[in-house]
Amino acid sequence: MMAATNGLAHASAHKPLFTFGVIADVQYADIPDGRSFTGIPRYYRHSIDVLQRAVSAWNKQGGVKFSINFGDIVDGKCPKDKSLWAVQKVLGEFEKSDGPTYHMFGNHCLYNLPRTELVALLKMPTGSDRAYYDFSPCPEYRFVVLDAYDFSTLGWPRDHPVTAAAMSLLEEKNPNADKNSPEGLVGVDQRYVMFNGAVGKEQLSWLSDVLRDASERRQNVVLCSHLPLDPVAASQVGLMWNYAEVMAVVRRYNCVKACFAGHDHKGGYCVDSHGVHHRTLEAALECPPGTTAFGHIEAYPDKLLLVGSDGMADTEMCFESSQ
């Protein structure tokens, strides 16, 4: 359900409140091209070129206030002795942007480095080791960045209680010996694989507090997560384990207007039954040389306009009458 604007996003009668850049799943590695487990080509070395072109475009446009990277900054196939070097190389490209970049974990990030090290490297504005946070670029808007691997088998020490509890959930939900395989699972149960994760109870409580405050301030909220939160906007194998629980919190309030995600590389879009827009972003990793996938989003009081490069579809997201 992709809603392309066919260039209409480029022209609006009013000036946006602000503009921000978006890119997802760079998954850089200094290795030859390869394929995903489903056979889709992946361009590990070229993906950093896509990022370079994104940063150049944002800077050339001017007025891009910040950018958001939707996770998987490097690929799991990156040689582990080069993990830190690869992350620093990609971050060096983001740092050439005129505005700050807000990062989040993806599963491939956690294949390479432990979460505590990544929080510091990605300069997450949390004041702690946690990887979820919010920020407000103007009084009318609040951005909420989730840690989709708060409850997962990835990034925590093997003997950590979270690792054990997450593995116990996978044992219950996924009978396969290979917990990264959804074979035999049906419908949304396909999401119970090791490369996904969930938002933990403490984070859910924090989310509710943030949304309550945003609702009282009459702010439009943009929810950002590496893992998608709607089965229509992404493949069912790529969903957050407890997406329904997160959306139940969202629906207590009327402030969340859009949920953006990465992870499911082909991208997707839908509007759910409560009028929330869900946009999964196309991956930089799967752009053949000479092509790109990134965009910028114009934020208005009543809509968001995603203007994409050639591999990322334009999408107009008009808000229902609110709050």
C-alpha positions in Angstrom: 0.0 0.0 0.0 2.5 2.6 -1.1 1.2 6.1 -1.5 3.5 7.9 -3.9 2.9 11.6 -4.4 4.2 11.7 -8.0 6.2 14.8 -7.3 3.5 16.6 -5.4 5.6 16.5 -2.2 8.0 18.8 -3.9 5.5 21.7 -4.0 3.4 22.8 -1.1 1.5 26.1 -0.6 3.1 26.6 2.8 6.6 26.5 4.2 7.3 23.4 6.4 7.9 23.9 10.1 11.2 22.0 9.6 12.8 19.4 7.3 14.7 16.3 8.3 16.7 13.6 6.4 16.0 9.8 6.6 18.0 6.8 5.6 17.8 3.1 6.7 19.9 -0.1 6.6 23.2 1.1 5.3 24.8 -2.1 6.5 28.2 -1.2 5.2 31.0 -3.8 5.1 34.3 -3.8 3.2 33.5 -7.1 1.5 32.4 -8.2 -1.9 28.7 -8.0 -2.9 26.5 -10.8 -1.8 22.9 -11.8 -1.3 20.3 -12.0 1.4 19.0 -15.4 2.7 16.2 -14.9 0.2 18.6 -14.3 -2.7 18.3 -10.5 -3.0 21.5 -8.7 -4.1 23.4 -6.7 -1.4 26.0 -4.1 -2.2 28.1 -3.9 0.9 30.8 -1.5 -0.2 28.4 0.7 -2.3 26.1 1.4 0.6 28.4 4.0 2.0 28.3 5.8 -1.3 24.5 6.0 -0.9 25.0 7.6 2.5 27.6 10.0 1.1 25.1 11.1 -1.6 22.4 11.4 1.0 24.5 13.7 3.2 25.5 15.7 0.2 21.9 16.2 -0.9 20.8 17.2 2.5 23.6 19.8 2.8 23.0 21.1 -0.7 19.3 21.5 -0.1 19.9 23.6 3.0 17.6 23.8 5.9 17.6 20.1 6.8 17.5 20.5 10.5 18.7 16.9 11.4 18.7 13.4 10.1 17.5 10.0 11.4 19.4 6.8 10.8 17.0 3.9 11.2 19.6 1.3 12.3 21.9 -1.4 10.9 24.8 1.0 10.4 27.1 -2.0 9.5 26.4 -5.5 8.3 26.6 -8.7 10.3 29.0 -10.1 7.7 31.6 -7.4 8.5 34.7 -9.1 9.8 34.6 -8.7 13.6 38.1 -7.3 13.8 36.9 -4.5 11.6 33.6 -3.8 13.3 34.7 -0.7 15.2 36.5 0.6 12.2 33.5 0.1 10.0 31.1 1.8 12.5 33.5 4.7 12.8 33.8 5.0 9.1 30.1 5.2 8.5 29.7 7.7 11.5 32.3 9.8 9.9 30.1 10.2 6.8 27.1 11.1 9.0 29.2 13.7 10.8 29.7 15.6 7.5 26.0 16.5 7.6 25.2 20.1 8.5 22.8 19.0 11.3 22.9 16.3 14.0 22.0 12.6 13.3 19.8 10.6 15.6 20.6 6.9 15.6 19.0 3.7 16.8 20.1 0.1 17.1 19.4 -2.5 14.4 20.1 -6.2 14.7 23.2 -5.9 12.5 24.7 -3.3 14.8 24.3 -5.7 17.7 26.0 -8.6 15.7 29.1 -6.4 15.6 29.3 -4.6 19.0 27.8 -4.7 22.4 25.0 -2.3 23.2 26.9 -0.3 25.8 29.7 0.4 23.4 27.2 1.4 20.6 25.3 3.8 22.9 28.5 5.8 23.3 29.6 5.5 19.7 26.2 6.6 18.4 26.1 9.5 20.9 22.6 8.6 21.9 21.2 11.5 24.1 20.1 9.3 26.9 22.5 10.2 29.7 22.7 6.4 30.4 23.3 3.1 28.8 19.7 2.9 27.6 19.0 3.3 23.8 15.6 4.9 23.7 15.0 8.7 23.9 12.9 11.5 22.7 13.5 15.0 21.3 11.5 18.0 20.2 12.8 20.0 17.2 10.0 22.6 17.6 7.0 23.1 20.0 4.6 21.4 17.6 6.5 18.1 17.2 8.0 15.4 19.4 10.1 12.5 18.1 10.3 9.2 20.0 13.1 6.8 19.2 12.5 3.3 20.5 15.0 0.6 21.3 13.5 -2.4 19.4 16.1 -4.8 20.9 15.6 -3.8 24.6 14.2 -7.3 25.1 16.1 -9.6 22.7 18.9 -12.2 22.5 21.2 -9.6 20.8 23.6 -7.2 22.4 23.3 -8.4 25.9 25.9 -10.7 27.5 25.1 -14.4 27.1 24.5 -14.9 30.8 22.3 -11.8 31.1 18.8 -12.3 32.4 17.3 -10.5 29.4 19.1 -12.9 27.0 17.8 -15.9 28.9 14.2 -14.6 29.0 14.2 -13.7 25.3 15.6 -17.1 24.4 12.9 -18.7 26.5 10.3 -16.8 24.5 11.8 -17.9 21.2 11.9 -21.6 22.4 8.2 -21.3 23.2 7.2 -19.5 20.0 9.6 -21.0 17.4 10.1 -24.8 17.2 13.0 -24.6 14.7 16.5 -25.5 15.7 17.7 -22.3 13.8 15.9 -19.5 15.7 16.5 -17.2 12.8 14.3 -19.4 10.6 10.5 -18.7 10.4 9.9 -22.0 8.6 6.6 -23.5 9.7 5.4 -20.4 11.4 2.2 -18.8 10.1 1.1 -15.2 9.6 2.4 -12.7 12.2 3.9 -15.6 14.2 6.7 -15.5 11.7 8.1 -12.5 13.6 9.4 -14.8 16.4 12.9 -15.1 15.0 16.2 -14.2 16.6 16.9 -11.2 14.4 13.9 -9.4 15.9 13.2 -8.2 19.4 10.8 -6.3 21.6 10.3 -3.2 23.7 10.6 -4.1 27.4 8.3 -3.2 30.2 10.3 -0.3 31.6 10.5 1.2 28.1 6.7 0.7 27.6 6.1 2.7 30.8 8.5 5.4 29.6 6.7 5.5 26.2 3.3 6.0 27.9 4.7 8.9 30.0 6.2 10.6 27.0 3.0 10.3 24.9 0.9 11.5 27.8 3.1 14.6 28.1 3.1 15.1 24.3 -0.7 14.8 24.2 -1.0 17.4 27.0 1.2 19.7 24.9 -0.8 19.0 21.8 2.3 17.8 19.9 2.4 15.7 16.8 4.5 12.6 17.6 6.7 10.7 15.2 7.6 7.2 16.5 10.9 5.8 15.2 11.9 2.2 15.4 14.2 -0.1 13.6 11.5 -2.8 13.7 8.1 -2.1 12.0 5.0 -1.9 14.1 2.3 -2.8 11.5 1.9 -6.1 9.5 0.6 -4.3 6.5 3.5 -1.9 6.2 6.1 -4.7 6.3 6.6 -8.4 5.9 5.3 -10.3 8.8 8.7 -11.9 9.4 10.2 -8.5 10.1 7.8 -7.2 12.8 8.7 -6.3 16.4 7.7 -9.2 18.7 5.4 -7.1 20.8 4.3 -4.6 18.2 0.6 -5.0 19.3 1.6 -4.1 22.9 3.4 -0.9 21.7 0.5 0.1 19.5 -1.9 -0.4 22.5 0.1 2.2 24.3 0.0 4.5 21.3 -3.8 4.2 21.1 -4.3 5.4 24.6 -3.4 8.9 23.2 -4.2 10.8 20.0 -0.8 12.3 19.5 1.1 9.7 17.4 0.7 10.6 13.7 3.3 8.4 12.1 5.5 5.4 12.8 8.7 5.1 10.7 10.9 2.0 10.6 13.7 0.2 8.7 14.7 -3.5 8.8 12.3 -4.7 6.0 14.4 -3.7 3.1 11.8 -3.5 0.4 9.8 -0.7 2.2 6.1 -0.4 2.7 3.3 2.0 3.7 -0.2 1.9 5.2 -2.6 3.8 7.4 -3.9 1.8 10.3 -7.5 1.6 11.6 -6.7 4.5 14.1 -5.4 6.8 11.4 -1.7 6.3 12.2 0.6 6.3 9.2 3.2 3.5 9.1 6.1 3.9 6.7 8.9 1.3 6.4 11.9 2.8 4.6 13.7 1.2 1.7 17.3 0.0 2.4 20.4 1.7 1.2 22.2 -1.7 1.2 20.1 -3.0 -1.7 20.8 -0.1 -4.1 22.8 -1.2 -7.2 25.7 1.1 -8.0 24.5 4.3 -9.5 21.2 4.3 -7.5 20.2 5.5 -4.1 17.6 5.2 -1.4 17.2 8.1 1.1 14.9 11.0 1.5 14.0 14.1 3.4 10.7 14.7 5.2 8.9 18.1 5.3 7.0 18.5 8.6 3.8 20.6 8.5 1.2 21.2 11.2 -1.2 18.8 9.5 1.0 16.4 7.4 4.4 14.9 6.7 5.8 14.8 3.1 8.5 12.3 2.4 10.5 13.3 -0.7 12.5 10.2 -1.7 15.5 9.7 -4.0 15.1 7.2 -6.8 15.0 4.1 -4.6 12.7 5.6 -1.9 9.1 6.4 -2.9 7.6 9.8 -2.2 4.8 9.5 0.4 2.3 12.1 1.6 0.9 11.5 5.1 -2.0 13.7 6.0 -3.1 13.7 9.6 -6.7 13.1 10.6 -8.3 15.8 12.7 -6.6 15.5 16.0 -6.6 15.6 19.8 
